[in-house]
Amino acid sequence: IAPVNAFVWRDLDGDGHPDLLCVGNNFGPEPSTGRFDGGLGLLLKGDGHGGLTPVAPAESGIVVAGEARGAAAVNIPGTSPATAIVVTQANGPVLFFRPRVIRSAPR
């Protein structure tokens, strides 16, 4: 179980449809409660019709095992996809990701 602390709603894989990235975790609860650190981040791939499909972190290339506090999309002109992700963490490094182009499964 893990809380979500930040969202990014943007076309992250270059297919023209907005996707949703969620990152979180919380290492600070009381010791009797334990940490909420079950999240690795989750990319939900948009289908252009309002539907979202989860993409495994190993497939998306986005893995945030730390205590993520914020996330933002950054445009990098001349690259494909043109969007990169910056994730800030509590007591951890700033992370930079270039999401992989995720192809939809055939229907």
Secondary structure, DSSP 4 states (H G I P E B T S, - for coil): ---EEEEEEE--SSSSS-EEEEEE-B--S-TTT--B-----EEEEE-SSS-EEEE-HHHH-----S-EEEEEEEE-TTSSS-EEEEEEETTS--EEE-PPPPPPPP-
